Amino acid sequence: MSRTNYLGEFEELILTMVLVVGDEAYGNTIVKAIKGHQHREVNLSSVHITLYRLEEKGYLESSMGGATKERGGRKKRYFKITNTGKALLQEMKDARTSLWKLTPQLQFKTV
Amino acid sequence: MSKLPGIPNRLFQWYCDPLLVEQILGDLEEQFDEDSAALGVRKARWRFTWNVIRFFRPGIIRKFEGSRKLNYFGMFKHNLKIGWRNILRKKSTSTINIVGLSTAAAVCLLTVIFYRYETSFDHHHELSEHTYRVVQTTQRPDAELYWGTTAYPLAAALRSDFPDFEFVTQTAGPMQRLFGYKNSNSGKVLFEEGHVLFADEYYPQVFDFDWIAGDPATALNEPNAVIITEKVAQKSFGEHFDPSTAIGEVLLLNNKDQLIVKGIIENNRPNINLKANMIVSYEFFKKHNPYPTGNWSGNYQGTTFVVVNNLAQSSEIGRKINDWKKKYLNQDDDEIISYGLQPLPEIHTETKYGATPGGYQIAKSTLDVSLMVAFFILVIAIINFVNLVTANATIRAKEVGVRKALGGGKSIIIGQFVTENALLVGLSFILAIGIAYFSLNYLNDFLQIINLELSFQPSDIAIALAFCVLVILLTTVYPSFILSSFNPTKALYNREAGESKGVGLRKGLTFFQFTIVQVFVIAAIVVGMQLQYFNTKSLGFDSDKVVSIPIPYPEGMDVFMNELKTLNGVGEVSIGSGPPMAVENFALGTRFRLPHQGKNDGLGAEMKIVDSTYLELFHIPLVAGRNIRINKDRFDEFVVSKSLVTSLGWTPEEAIGERLTINEGEATIVGVIDDFHNHSLQNEKTPVVLLNWRAFQWRAMIKVSAFDNLIGIEEKWAQQYPEQIFSYSFVDDSIAKEYVIEQMIYTGFKFFSALVILIAALGIFGLISFLTLQKRKEIGIRRVLGASIAEILVLFNKQFSFLILLAFVTAVPLVWYAMNQWLDSFTYRINLSLWMFVAGGVITFILGSSVAVMKSYRAATLNPAESLKDE
């Protein structure tokens, strides 16, 4: 894994969450998903910043849409993971798994 | 649904990148709605606010509007760089601009400093706004006389009768006195002090000094008290005296009277009117001079100051004093004398009543003129600047064209030229401040005669800065607009696009410049001629090689005189009141009349105490009668001047043997002499009475054959007056000093006209070099077609010659009027003659055109093959 493809922990979390939430992925739903799945309170601003950064890096793509009566009639920016993003997540997961395999202490002796 | 809180909402929309507002604010509002449903509106608002704060981070904040403003900075840097390159590329133009502008600005700055100094006299006292000098006007049948001094008893009488005055203070002097100090270990110190002021105890309370030791309120309370400056203290008690022990020390005045040091003050500021290195109690003066200090009719170097609490009352008080004066003045005096109040800050610049004793004045009008002159010099330099910049416009037309074609707006191009010119002006001003700073010392030396001590103050830099901004505005606005107005297609297509721009203005400015130059040059010639007239005019007497030395006291005077006569190389020796011409403002005024006439019918005259050798010494010829014979305690012989005799209706021969009365007594006219100049040439000569009195015999006047004779004279002096300090002056030098202000004006004009010629010549140099560059090809073609060098020189110079000629025609009436005004202030003056004007014009013309010819000659002689070969 080269240095340019490096993702921070939070970035990885957000990227994963976009994948998890699917079609409805925008700021608020991601905050809620993180809260729901991870029991973790994150601030909306950090989520937004991270989303923009990921988009800039090419792992996400976005589109405006879904004007509703809520939220003052403002449009939402929906985020969707790109293939590069998916590949990166996959790569990171594989890398971690291969590392896991090298760690002896995790063989559960009692089983 | 509740509304979003206003302030955080607006704040967010203000700082957030407009591209992101929609989505983020949507998310925020969604969250806010949910929060207000779940947690209540109040809490939801807090969370919203908190979120807004959290969103204030890079990536969300809008880009600085910024990008455009930031680019400004980039442009600015770019302009500076281009400007700097241009300065370096056009070395001669830049040098001309910087040299001209910085010298002119330095001169301007120095003049402002000078002006401020001269108008600051006695402004620093806390009470200066409330202090007035009592002035006197005496109405005589032939003239009205104005006095800055008054009779000595006036102050005490005002103090007791007018409670309106907060203080009334009387001074006498400053005078010259001899002092001694006896010290147990270092022996005796003897020194002469030229600025001894006698003043009453109120003086230190009205006038502020910087006190080293002593108390201003009580220092002069005792009749033998003296306040000394640090300088005098160092002279008496040694370089490192102790102020606390110096108080109470005893100084001996004239080697006999004990004065006790009651106060030590810092050395005088240079900008005060009444200079005093020692202030002795007025009571002391009164005790030793009972007659003058009690005489209401006399006026002997005494100045009275009053402090008025309520400024509005000052004119009313003046009126009251004139009603009140009859209480003290005798009837004769009351009829002719009236008093007035003159504000203290005006004394130095308002010349009607004269300077304070020992001081000098500069008329406000002189100061204003000097400021104007300096301003004109700056204007000439500015004109150069504008001329050269607009002339260069042609060369830069292409650059402007390219810039415009690339989208540079007019304002950006103006910005560029303003920055460029501001860079030049700024450089010049930094130089100017340096020049001004370092030439202050020379200026102080040059103006030493008036004790000038100009200094550079931080505020001067502020003045220079203000000047600088003004000059930037003046020099850059017009040229920048000219330059920026080029039409890009024309400018790129045709290299002559800018040629016609600003030519009219350039001509006008050059014309104006040379008008000023010629006014200066002609004025300098006129002033110089007037001064030469002063120095060479026959005064009616001959004072060549006559030394004047003061006689300290009458005892032993005759012995001293006889001793002098025995010296080798010494000619006539005469003792009297002074040389024929009144120098250093010393003249004994009197009034003469026929014995039967009333006192107020007397006409003004000057009396001179002489002896039988006086006429011989100064080569003053007798017209009728004989010389006086011997000096007596009661004078009985007069030798009078022809104009006095004429005013009484006599011929010189008729006058011999007649009786005449002057204020001091009656005597017989024994001789009549030709009129001579008894006052310096700014003033009319007046009738003179020479008399054989044994009083006022204050000076010995000695004809010497060589400078070495002074050694013998000093030896005789030391024998006769061992306790005194020898001092001497040549009468010729003293007379020359009477014209020191005129000499100063002349030097000033010489300097200023040299400066303006230089700056204007630089301007011509710049313009011609620009023209030769522009017309290189034209000249080449002309040469090829057979034009001679002379013809080409004419081509270049005819325009300038015409402008100089036109300027001459304009300058003549201006300078004629101004110089006539100036000359009118002298009784004995030269008449303006045509040659002065012509000479001024010719000098300017020669200097101006020689620069032009020199510069254009190179272009004219250039091989046409060279100038035509490129492209």
Boltz contact constraints between the chains, C-beta under 6 A:
constraints:
  - contact:
      token1: [A, 27]
      token2: [B, 27]
      max_distance: 6.0
  - contact:
      token1: [A, 28]
      token2: [B, 27]
      max_distance: 6.0
  - contact:
      token1: [A, 28]
      token2: [B, 30]
      max_distance: 6.0
  - contact:
      token1: [A, 28]
      token2: [B, 31]
      max_distance: 6.0
  - contact:
      token1: [A, 43]
      token2: [B, 54]
      max_distance: 6.0
  - contact:
      token1: [A, 44]
      token2: [B, 27]
      max_distance: 6.0
  - contact:
      token1: [A, 44]
      token2: [B, 51]
      max_distance: 6.0
  - contact:
      token1: [A, 45]
      token2: [B, 54]
      max_distance: 6.0
  - contact:
      token1: [A, 45]
      token2: [B, 55]
      max_distance: 6.0
  - contact:
      token1: [A, 48]
      token2: [B, 24]
      max_distance: 6.0
  - contact:
      token1: [A, 49]
      token2: [B, 59]
      max_distance: 6.0
  - contact:
      token1: [A, 70]
      token2: [B, 30]
      max_distance: 6.0
  - contact:
      token1: [A, 71]
      token2: [B, 26]
      max_distance: 6.0
  - contact:
      token1: [A, 71]
      token2: [B, 29]
      max_distance: 6.0
  - contact:
      token1: [A, 71]
      token2: [B, 30]
      max_distance: 6.0
  - contact:
      token1: [A, 72]
      token2: [B, 29]
      max_distance: 6.0
  - contact:
      token1: [A, 74]
      token2: [B, 22]
      max_distance: 6.0
  - contact:
      token1: [A, 74]
      token2: [B, 26]
      max_distance: 6.0
  - contact:
      token1: [A, 75]
      token2: [B, 22]
      max_distance: 6.0
  - contact:
      token1: [A, 76]
      token2: [B, 26]
      max_distance: 6.0
  - contact:
      token1: [A, 77]
      token2: [B, 23]
      max_distance: 6.0
